[in-house]
Structure formats: C-alpha cells, structure tokens
Amino acid sequence: MSGDSFRNILNKLDFIVENNDPLIQKINDLSFGQSTSINLGELFLDEALGQDKGANGRIAEYSCALTLANTLVSNGLRVTSDIGKLKDMADNEVVKYNKSLGADQIRIAIDAGVKMAESMAKSIMNNGKDLVFTEYQFVPKKHSYDIEPTGAAQSKGSTDDLVIHIKEDNTDTVVKKILLSLKVSGGPANSQGSKNPMPLLWKMFVDPQAKTVKASDFVTVFGEKGKEFVEALEDFKNAGREFLQSPEGQNYAKEKEQDRLQRGKSSSSSKVSANGNFFRSKEAGDYFTKTRGHKSEHNLSKLFVELYEHGRKNLNGGDWKKFNEGFKQAIGFDDVITYKAICDKQGVSEIVSSATSQSYQKLYQALENEIDVVLSHRPNSGGIGVTLTYKGQVIDSLSCSIWKDGTIQFKFDSSKE
C-alpha cells in the first residue's frame, strides 16, 4: 500500500471517529488487552454515501416514487400521479448530486429506490399484505394510487419521505394514506434522525406534543443542571462564531466555499455561516477543544444523561404512556412504515421493512407497554449507552450519540432480535 493510500485511510478513519460513528463506541467499550473487528468496507460505504448529506437518500426517494408508479401501472393498476413529473424529479435529483457522489454511489442509490419500490408494489399486489392496513378486505384493482415524495418538506413534522394516497377507484375519497420512511444504509444499523436535545427531553418528561421549548422554561423545569446544559450548548456556538472570525476560520471558509462551487453548488448555498452543519464540522470542534480545553461532546453527553436521569426520577410521575410517546419520537418510531435498503459496494444486499422485520416488531410491541430505559454516560466519549427493558427482557437494538453541537442521534440495528 502506498503512503498516500494509507494516509487516505487514516483521514477517513479520523473523519468517522470525529463524527461519533459507533466505531468510537466499539473502541471505548474495550478493556485493556481486548480486541474487536471493524468492517472497513461498510464504514467507508457509509462515509461515501454521506459525502453530501442526505444525497443518497434523496436520490433513492425519487427513484422509489418513479419505480413504484411505473410498476403499479405495469400491473394494471391506475396511478393518478403525473409520472412524467416524477421522472423529471428523479432525473433532477441525480443531476443535483452528480458532482458530490461518484457514479457507483449514484447507481447504488437509484437501485436502492428501485428495490424498495418493488417490495412495496409486491405487497400492494398481494392484496396489500404488510403495507395497506384497512378495516375491509383490500382489493388492489378497486383503488387508485397517488404517489407523493415528501422528504424535501422539512417542516411537515413527521419522518415520512414518501406518501401513497390510496383512493376508491374513480373517486377522490382517500381510504388510506401510507406514510413511508426510506433509508439507505451500509449496514443493519441506521440513524433514526437527528434531534435537538432540549425539545427531546421536554417531550419525554413534560409534554410529548411540544415542538419547541424556550431555554428559560427548560431551565425552570430542569434546574441548575438544565442551566449548565443550556450554557454549554451556547458556548459551543459562541466558539464556532469566534472560529469563523479568526484568520484560520476565514481560510477554512474560503476553502469550503471553493469546494462547494466546484461541486456545482450556487454562490449563495456555497457560503459558510455559523449555523446548521457548520457546528458539526471537525474544524469547529477542534477550535472549541483548543480554546476551552475539552471536547464539547464529552461534557454534553454527561450532562444529557444526568438531565435524563433527573427527568426519569422526578418529572414524569410514573406516567409511562406520556414517556413512551415522547420516547417514540426521540427514536423515530412513529406511525411511519420504514423501508431500509442495506447496501454494500456492489449494490443492494437486503430490503428490510418495519412491517415484517422481527426486530422492528419487537420494539414496536415494547413501546405499547411500560418500559424501562436507562441511558449511561461513557467517559471521554460522545456515545451514550441505551438499555431498554420490557417484561424483564433486554432489547439492545438501540444506541445513541451526541454531536459536538448537542444534536442527539439514536440508531437502530435491525439485525438484533
């Protein structure tokens, strides 16, 4: 292996570790003298698929919508969607990301959408089995289908990427609306979405229906530890703003903007500003560590677990149904049906549906009953241990990480039953 190739691998590993991949959790769990195995191909696939955040998922989403429409039509069903428009949307999505994803990654993303659509169509044609849940015997040819990609609508308040509106044939009466979340992953573990930590805690212990929470209200309920958490979150943002004003930060911004322009982004979307994904950047984290003397995620993970324990012991008053509703939202287990395309470097290896997967069904069942969830802080890590117990049985399919900026991300491993 050449020196450049080895350095490239080290750089990728540095990127993965800095971004709190479960790799760092594996390493932190080791005792002296122990070893572990890491599937580098799978890790690098995830990193490659994430070169432009969400790009592979967006391509798969539109590929799925188009393929589903065409497949239903080819099976003699009536689709009311504008298939020409769906094709334009799918083509445009590929063009949008063809400079940030390689040809193989685009091919895999398109194929992921195709395979998920074929699985959905098969369920619909089989009298809706495992997909169309109605109170009457569902007959596919007695209905029409309107397929709507929804992933770009960030303010919709749910996790769906695709909606199938099923209507009584020759009418506008919608008898079923199927919400679908589409995921493309390099392995059985996938993100359940990124969440703001304060509303997440508020949903679990105060009000599951709340969408936002004021910092002042959060401090009133969670006390001094809540105040410390709010101040830590704000200090990280302040450090990021300081960094962008520094000479090194200005050089970073110029290089990042040039890179984005070369990948085909517009001048306005290429600008670096102190918001969003900037706060997750390695450079922002390094500056915080250099100026504050510790890693932000190490402190935030400790505080988050302490706040969770405070809420668990003092705030929900034994109302497990309220807690479960908030926890469902935290881990992305709402009423949306999830389809996941598990891929390797050759293509799609497996399609997993939450409607049929035993691991998904096991967790869904637990969430309908009283559960005990314990979060554990891992010293010198952004990783957070998750132990869910239901009727004396431990469900270990969930893991959790906190990012430098405080964003919480739960992951679900569909291979653990």
C-alpha positions in Angstrom: 0.0 0.0 0.0 1.4 3.4 -0.9 1.9 6.1 1.7 -0.8 8.3 0.1 -3.3 5.4 0.2 -2.5 4.7 3.9 -2.9 8.4 4.7 -6.2 8.5 2.9 -7.5 5.6 5.1 -6.2 7.3 8.2 -8.0 10.5 7.2 -11.3 8.6 6.6 -10.9 6.9 10.0 -10.3 10.3 11.6 -13.5 11.6 9.9 -15.6 8.7 11.1 -14.3 8.9 14.7 -14.7 12.6 14.9 -18.3 12.3 13.8 -19.2 9.9 16.6 -19.8 6.8 14.5 -20.5 3.6 16.5 -16.8 2.8 15.7 -15.8 5.1 18.6 -18.3 3.3 20.9 -16.7 -0.1 20.0 -13.3 1.3 20.9 -14.5 2.9 24.1 -16.1 -0.4 25.2 -12.8 -2.3 25.0 -10.9 -3.2 28.1 -7.1 -3.5 28.2 -5.9 -6.4 26.1 -9.3 -6.9 24.3 -9.7 -6.6 20.6 -12.6 -6.1 18.2 -13.3 -6.4 14.4 -14.4 -3.5 12.2 -15.9 -3.8 8.7 -14.0 -1.0 7.0 -15.8 -1.6 3.7 -19.1 -0.9 5.4 -17.8 2.1 7.3 -16.3 3.6 4.1 -19.6 3.0 2.2 -21.5 4.9 4.8 -18.9 7.7 4.6 -19.0 7.8 0.8 -22.8 7.8 0.8 -22.7 10.8 3.2 -20.4 13.0 1.1 -23.3 15.3 0.5 -25.6 15.0 3.5 -28.8 13.1 2.6 -27.9 12.9 -1.1 -28.1 9.1 -1.4 -31.4 9.1 0.4 -32.9 11.8 -1.8 -31.9 10.1 -5.0 -33.4 6.8 -3.6 -36.6 8.6 -2.6 -37.4 9.9 -6.1 -36.2 6.7 -7.7 -38.6 4.8 -5.5 -41.5 7.0 -6.3 -41.0 6.7 -10.0 -40.4 3.0 -9.9 -43.4 2.4 -7.7 -45.7 4.4 -10.1 -44.4 2.5 -13.2 -44.6 -0.9 -11.5 -48.2 -0.4 -10.4 -49.2 0.8 -13.9 -47.5 -2.2 -15.5 -49.5 -4.5 -13.2 -52.8 -2.9 -14.4 -53.4 -0.5 -11.6 -54.5 3.1 -12.0 -51.9 5.7 -10.9 -53.1 9.3 -10.7 -49.7 10.8 -10.1 -48.0 12.7 -13.0 -45.4 10.0 -13.9 -43.6 12.4 -16.3 -43.2 14.8 -13.4 -41.9 12.0 -11.1 -39.3 11.1 -13.8 -38.2 14.8 -14.1 -37.9 14.9 -10.3 -35.8 11.7 -10.2 -33.6 12.9 -13.1 -33.1 16.3 -11.5 -32.0 14.8 -8.2 -29.3 12.8 -9.9 -28.1 15.9 -11.7 -28.1 17.9 -8.4 -25.6 15.4 -6.8 -23.6 14.0 -9.7 -20.6 16.2 -8.7 -20.6 15.2 -5.0 -21.4 11.5 -5.3 -19.4 9.1 -7.5 -21.1 7.1 -10.3 -21.2 3.9 -8.2 -22.8 5.7 -5.3 -25.5 7.2 -7.6 -26.1 3.7 -9.1 -26.5 2.2 -5.7 -28.8 5.0 -4.5 -31.0 4.6 -7.6 -31.0 0.8 -7.2 -32.0 1.1 -3.5 -35.0 3.1 -4.6 -35.9 0.6 -7.2 -35.6 -2.4 -4.8 -37.7 -0.7 -2.1 -40.4 0.2 -4.7 -40.5 -3.4 -6.0 -41.0 -4.6 -2.4 -43.9 -2.1 -1.9 -45.5 -3.0 -5.2 -45.4 -6.7 -4.3 -47.2 -6.0 -1.0 -49.9 -3.9 -2.8 -50.4 -6.6 -5.4 -50.7 -9.2 -2.7 -53.9 -7.6 -1.5 -52.0 -5.1 0.5 -50.3 -7.6 2.7 -47.9 -6.0 5.3 -48.5 -2.5 3.8 -52.1 -1.5 3.3 -53.9 -2.0 6.6 -57.7 -1.4 6.1 -60.7 -2.5 8.0 -62.1 -4.2 5.0 -60.6 -6.8 2.5 -58.3 -4.7 0.3 -58.5 -5.4 -3.4 -55.8 -3.5 -5.3 -57.7 -3.1 -8.6 -60.6 -1.4 -6.8 -58.4 1.5 -5.9 -56.2 4.2 -7.5 -52.8 5.4 -6.3 -51.3 8.8 -5.9 -47.6 8.7 -5.0 -46.1 11.8 -3.4 -42.4 12.3 -2.5 -42.3 14.3 0.8 -38.7 14.1 2.0 -37.9 17.7 0.9 -40.7 19.1 3.1 -38.7 19.7 6.2 -41.5 21.4 8.2 -44.1 18.6 7.9 -43.5 17.4 11.5 -43.2 13.7 10.6 -40.4 11.3 9.4 -42.0 10.3 6.1 -40.2 10.5 2.8 -43.0 9.2 0.6 -46.7 9.0 0.9 -49.1 6.7 -1.0 -52.6 8.2 -1.2 -55.0 5.3 -1.8 -58.4 6.2 -3.1 -61.6 4.4 -4.0 -61.3 4.0 -7.8 -62.9 6.7 -9.9 -63.4 8.9 -6.8 -61.4 11.4 -4.8 -62.2 9.6 -1.5 -58.9 8.7 0.2 -59.4 5.5 2.1 -55.8 5.1 3.3 -52.7 7.3 3.5 -49.5 5.3 3.8 -46.5 7.2 5.2 -43.2 5.7 4.4 -39.7 6.5 5.6 -36.9 5.4 3.2 -33.4 4.7 4.4 -30.2 3.7 2.6 -27.5 2.2 4.8 -24.2 0.4 4.6 -25.3 -2.0 7.4 -28.2 -3.0 9.5 -27.7 -0.1 11.9 -29.2 3.2 10.7 -29.9 6.7 12.1 -33.4 7.3 13.4 -33.0 11.1 12.7 -31.2 13.9 14.5 -33.0 15.7 17.3 -32.5 18.9 19.3 -31.7 17.8 22.9 -33.9 20.2 24.8 -37.2 19.5 23.0 -36.4 15.8 23.1 -36.1 15.8 26.9 -39.2 18.0 27.1 -41.2 15.6 25.1 -40.3 12.6 27.2 -40.8 14.2 30.6 -43.1 17.3 30.2 -45.2 17.4 27.0 -45.0 14.9 24.2 -46.9 17.2 21.9 -44.5 20.2 22.2 -42.5 21.0 19.1 -40.1 23.5 20.7 -39.1 24.7 24.2 -37.8 28.0 25.4 -34.4 27.9 27.1 -35.9 29.8 30.1 -38.7 27.2 30.5 -36.2 24.4 30.2 -34.1 25.9 33.0 -37.1 26.4 35.2 -38.0 22.7 34.9 -34.6 21.1 34.9 -32.9 23.5 37.4 -29.2 24.2 37.7 -28.1 21.2 35.7 -30.5 22.4 32.9 -28.9 25.9 33.1 -25.4 24.3 32.8 -26.6 22.4 29.7 -28.1 25.5 28.0 -24.9 27.4 28.7 -22.7 24.6 27.3 -24.7 24.5 24.1 -24.5 28.3 23.7 -20.7 28.2 24.5 -20.1 25.8 21.6 -22.0 28.1 19.2 -20.0 31.1 20.5 -16.8 29.2 19.9 -17.9 28.4 16.3 -18.6 32.1 15.7 -15.2 33.0 17.1 -13.6 30.5 14.8 -15.2 31.9 11.7 -13.9 35.4 12.7 -10.3 34.1 13.2 -7.7 34.0 10.3 -7.8 30.2 10.3 -11.6 30.2 10.2 -11.7 32.6 7.3 -9.2 30.4 5.4 -11.4 27.4 6.2 -14.5 29.2 4.9 -12.8 30.2 1.7 -11.6 26.6 1.0 -15.0 25.1 1.8 -16.8 27.6 -0.4 -14.5 26.9 -3.3 -15.0 23.2 -2.9 -18.8 23.6 -2.9 -18.6 25.8 -6.0 -16.5 23.1 -7.8 -19.2 20.6 -6.9 -21.8 22.6 -8.7 -23.5 24.5 -5.8 -24.7 28.0 -6.3 -22.8 31.0 -4.8 -25.4 31.6 -2.1 -25.6 28.0 -1.0 -21.8 27.7 -1.0 -21.3 30.4 1.7 -20.2 29.1 5.1 -22.2 30.6 8.0 -22.3 29.8 11.7 -25.4 27.6 11.7 -26.6 24.1 10.8 -24.0 21.6 9.7 -21.1 24.0 10.3 -21.4 23.4 14.0 -20.8 19.7 13.3 -17.6 20.2 11.4 -14.3 18.9 12.7 -12.8 22.4 12.5 -15.4 23.9 14.7 -14.9 21.1 17.2 -11.1 21.4 17.1 -11.3 25.1 17.8 -13.6 24.5 20.8 -11.2 21.9 22.2 -8.2 24.2 21.7 -9.8 27.2 23.3 -11.9 25.5 26.0 -9.6 22.6 27.0 -12.1 19.8 26.5 -14.2 18.2 23.8 -17.7 19.5 23.7 -19.5 16.2 23.2 -17.7 14.6 26.2 -19.2 17.2 28.5 -22.6 17.3 26.8 -23.1 13.6 26.9 -22.5 13.6 30.6 -24.9 16.5 31.2 -27.6 14.9 28.9 -27.6 11.6 30.8 -27.8 13.5 34.1 -30.8 15.5 32.8 -32.4 12.3 31.5 -32.0 10.7 35.0 -33.4 13.8 36.7 -36.5 13.6 34.4 -36.9 9.9 34.8 -36.9 10.1 38.6 -38.6 13.4 39.2 -40.7 14.7 36.3 -43.0 12.2 34.6 -44.7 11.0 37.8 -44.9 7.4 36.7 -46.9 8.3 33.6 -45.3 5.7 31.3 -47.7 6.4 28.4 -46.6 10.0 28.3 -42.9 8.9 28.5 -43.4 6.3 25.8 -45.0 8.8 23.4 -42.0 11.2 23.8 -39.5 8.3 23.6 -41.1 7.1 20.4 -40.5 10.5 18.8 -36.9 10.6 20.2 -36.1 7.2 18.5 -38.1 7.9 15.3 -40.6 5.1 15.9 -43.8 6.9 14.9 -46.7 5.7 12.7 -44.5 5.7 9.6 -43.6 2.4 7.9 -39.8 2.2 7.4 -38.2 0.6 4.3 -34.4 0.2 4.5 -32.1 -0.8 1.7 -28.9 -2.3 3.1 -26.1 -1.9 0.6 -22.5 -2.9 0.1 -20.1 -1.7 -2.6 -21.7 -3.9 -5.2 -25.3 -2.8 -4.6 -28.4 -3.6 -2.6 -28.0 -6.8 -0.5 -31.2 -6.7 1.5 -34.5 -4.8 1.9 -35.9 -4.5 5.4 -39.5 -3.4 6.2 -40.6 -2.4 9.6 -43.9 -4.1 8.9 -42.3 -7.5 8.7 -38.9 -7.3 10.5 -38.9 -9.1 13.8 -36.6 -6.6 15.4 -38.8 -3.7 14.4 -41.9 -5.5 15.6 -40.3 -6.5 18.9 -39.6 -2.8 19.7 -43.0 -1.6 18.5 -44.6 -4.1 20.8 -42.5 -3.0 23.7 -43.4 0.7 23.1 -47.1 -0.1 23.6 -46.3 -1.2 27.2 -44.5 0.1 30.2 -40.7 0.1 29.5 -37.6 0.9 31.5 -35.0 2.9 29.6 -31.6 3.6 31.1 -29.1 5.9 29.5 -25.5 5.6 30.5 -22.6 8.1 30.1 -19.4 6.8 28.5 -16.4 8.8 29.9 -14.4 10.6 27.2 -17.0 9.9 24.5 -20.0 11.3 22.7 -21.5 7.8 22.8 -24.4 7.1 25.2 -25.4 3.6 26.2 -29.1 2.6 25.8 -30.6 -0.3 27.8 -34.3 -0.8 27.2 -36.1 -3.5 29.4 -39.5 -4.8 28.7 -41.1 -7.5 30.8 -37.7 -8.5 32.2 -36.2 -8.8 28.7 -33.4 -6.5 27.5 -33.8 -5.0 24.0 -30.3 -4.0 22.8 -31.1 -2.8 19.3 -30.8 1.0 20.1 -27.7 3.1 20.5 -27.2 6.8 20.9 -24.6 9.6 20.3 -24.5 13.3 21.0 -22.7 15.6 18.5 -20.4 18.5 19.3 -23.3 20.9 19.0 -25.6 18.9 21.2 -27.6 17.2 18.5 -28.9 13.8 19.7 -28.9 10.8 17.2 -30.4 7.5 18.0 -29.5 4.5 15.9 -31.5 1.3 15.4 -29.9 -2.0 14.5 -32.4 -4.2 12.6 -30.1 -7.3 12.9 -30.6 -7.5 16.6 -33.7 -9.5 17.6 
